[in-house]
Amino acid sequence: MFYKRLTGMVLLLLALAFPASASMVCFMVVETGINEGASSGQYSSLWEGGLMAVFFEAGHIVTNSPIVRIEKKPSLDISSAFESDFDEAVNGGADYFILAFLEYKDQGERAVPTGMALKLYNSITRALVYEQNFPAGTGRTLDEEYQIAQNAGRIIISHLKDR
């Protein structure tokens, strides 16, 4: 009986000795270059899911804002259109905010993705930490496109300051 308690105490102390912490990351995907009537297919949610999966698997807490569609990419990334989402992420405890601009090209009733611009912001300082453009819509299948999104997420995750 004594050894069971001693073993339990040792295991508990070992678990408490190693701190576990995770950054909270909020994602926002913005579809650009597409009009309201055109169909964007599954690419926006596919990219959002691929990016979020990589961060979650790396041990981060992930949240997202609803996917937004605007006709033209704004000159200032954290413009008034995204300010409330950014503030909501900060108030929710997010350490980082990832703004993802999925650029489309209209082809009649359907829009085809041409690129993804990912921007990583520190939520506290509102400073841009890292940004990079990635090809989008280049996968032959949706599974391949999902892999491209995950690879992009792995590149972005390497630039978190507290990983």
C-alpha positions as CSV (number, residue, x, y, z in Angstrom):
1,M,0.0,0.0,0.0
2,F,2.8,2.4,0.9
3,Y,4.6,1.7,-2.4
4,K,1.5,2.4,-4.4
5,R,1.2,5.8,-2.8
6,L,4.8,6.5,-3.2
7,T,4.7,5.6,-6.8
8,G,1.6,7.7,-7.3
9,M,3.3,10.7,-5.7
10,V,6.5,10.3,-7.8
11,L,4.4,10.1,-11.0
12,L,2.4,13.2,-10.0
13,L,5.6,15.2,-9.2
14,L,7.2,14.2,-12.5
15,A,4.1,15.3,-14.4
16,L,4.1,18.7,-12.6
17,A,7.8,19.2,-13.0
18,F,7.6,19.6,-16.7
19,P,5.6,22.7,-17.6
20,A,3.2,22.4,-20.5
21,S,2.3,25.5,-22.3
22,A,0.9,26.3,-25.7
23,S,0.4,29.4,-27.8
24,M,-3.1,30.3,-28.9
25,V,-3.3,31.0,-32.6
26,C,-6.3,32.5,-34.4
27,F,-6.7,32.0,-38.2
28,M,-8.7,34.2,-40.6
29,V,-9.0,33.2,-44.3
30,V,-9.9,36.0,-46.7
31,E,-11.0,35.2,-50.2
32,T,-9.9,38.0,-52.6
33,G,-10.4,38.7,-56.3
34,I,-13.8,37.0,-56.5
35,N,-17.2,38.4,-56.9
36,E,-20.2,37.4,-54.7
37,G,-21.8,35.2,-57.3
38,A,-18.9,33.0,-58.1
39,S,-18.3,29.7,-56.5
40,S,-14.9,29.2,-54.8
41,G,-15.3,25.5,-54.3
42,Q,-13.7,23.9,-51.2
43,Y,-10.3,25.6,-51.4
44,S,-10.8,28.1,-48.6
45,S,-12.0,25.6,-46.0
46,L,-9.4,23.1,-47.3
47,W,-6.5,25.6,-46.7
48,E,-8.0,26.7,-43.4
49,G,-8.2,23.1,-42.2
50,G,-4.7,22.2,-43.4
51,L,-3.2,25.1,-41.6
52,M,-5.1,24.6,-38.4
53,A,-4.3,20.9,-38.3
54,V,-0.5,21.5,-38.4
55,F,-0.7,24.0,-35.6
56,F,-2.9,21.7,-33.5
57,E,-0.6,18.8,-34.1
58,A,2.3,20.9,-32.9
59,G,0.5,21.5,-29.6
60,H,-1.0,24.9,-30.1
61,I,-4.5,26.0,-29.3
62,V,-6.2,27.0,-32.6
63,T,-9.3,29.1,-33.3
64,N,-10.7,30.6,-36.4
65,S,-12.8,33.5,-37.6
66,P,-15.4,33.0,-40.3
67,I,-14.1,33.0,-43.9
68,V,-14.5,36.5,-45.4
69,R,-14.9,37.4,-49.1
70,I,-13.7,40.7,-50.4
71,E,-13.3,41.8,-54.0
72,K,-9.9,43.4,-53.7
73,K,-7.0,42.9,-51.2
74,P,-6.7,45.9,-49.0
75,S,-3.5,48.0,-48.9
76,L,-3.4,47.7,-45.1
77,D,-3.8,44.1,-43.9
78,I,-5.3,44.9,-40.6
79,S,-7.7,47.3,-42.0
80,S,-11.1,48.3,-40.5
81,A,-12.6,45.2,-42.2
82,F,-10.5,42.8,-40.0
83,E,-10.0,45.0,-37.0
84,S,-12.9,43.6,-35.0
85,D,-11.7,40.0,-35.7
86,F,-8.2,40.9,-34.6
87,D,-9.5,42.6,-31.5
88,E,-11.7,39.6,-30.7
89,A,-8.7,37.2,-31.1
90,V,-6.7,39.4,-28.7
91,N,-9.5,39.6,-26.2
92,G,-9.9,35.8,-26.5
93,G,-6.3,35.3,-25.5
94,A,-4.7,34.6,-28.8
95,D,-0.9,35.1,-28.9
96,Y,-0.7,35.1,-32.7
97,F,-3.1,36.0,-35.5
98,I,-2.7,34.5,-39.0
99,L,-4.3,36.4,-41.8
100,A,-4.5,34.3,-44.9
101,F,-5.4,35.9,-48.2
102,L,-6.5,33.3,-50.7
103,E,-6.3,35.0,-54.1
104,Y,-8.7,33.8,-56.8
105,K,-9.1,34.4,-60.5
106,D,-12.6,34.5,-61.9
107,Q,-13.4,32.1,-64.7
108,G,-17.0,32.6,-65.4
109,E,-19.2,31.1,-62.8
110,R,-16.3,29.5,-61.1
111,A,-13.2,31.0,-59.4
112,V,-9.8,29.3,-59.5
113,P,-7.3,29.9,-56.7
114,T,-3.9,31.3,-57.8
115,G,-2.0,32.0,-54.5
116,M,-2.1,32.2,-50.8
117,A,-0.5,35.0,-48.8
118,L,0.1,34.1,-45.2
119,K,0.8,36.8,-42.6
120,L,1.7,36.0,-39.0
121,Y,1.1,38.8,-36.5
122,N,2.0,39.0,-32.9
123,S,-1.4,39.8,-31.2
124,I,0.1,41.8,-28.3
125,T,2.3,44.1,-30.3
126,R,0.3,43.9,-33.6
127,A,3.6,43.6,-35.4
128,L,4.0,41.5,-38.5
129,V,6.3,38.6,-37.5
130,Y,6.5,36.8,-40.9
131,E,4.8,36.7,-44.3
132,Q,5.2,34.4,-47.3
133,N,3.3,33.7,-50.5
134,F,2.5,30.1,-51.5
135,P,1.0,28.6,-54.6
136,A,-2.7,27.6,-54.3
137,G,-4.7,25.5,-56.7
138,T,-1.7,23.7,-58.0
139,G,-2.5,20.3,-56.4
140,R,-3.8,17.7,-58.9
141,T,-6.3,16.5,-56.2
142,L,-7.8,18.0,-53.1
143,D,-5.6,15.7,-51.0
144,E,-2.5,17.1,-52.7
145,E,-3.8,20.6,-52.1
146,Y,-4.3,19.8,-48.5
147,Q,-0.7,18.6,-48.3
148,I,0.5,21.9,-49.8
149,A,-1.5,23.8,-47.1
150,Q,0.0,21.7,-44.4
151,N,3.5,22.3,-45.8
152,A,2.8,26.0,-45.8
153,G,1.7,25.8,-42.1
154,R,4.9,24.0,-41.2
155,I,6.9,26.9,-42.7
156,I,4.8,29.5,-40.8
157,I,4.9,27.6,-37.5
158,S,8.7,27.6,-37.6
159,H,8.6,31.4,-37.2
160,L,6.7,31.4,-33.9
161,K,8.9,33.0,-31.2
162,D,7.8,30.7,-28.3
163,R,7.8,27.3,-30.0
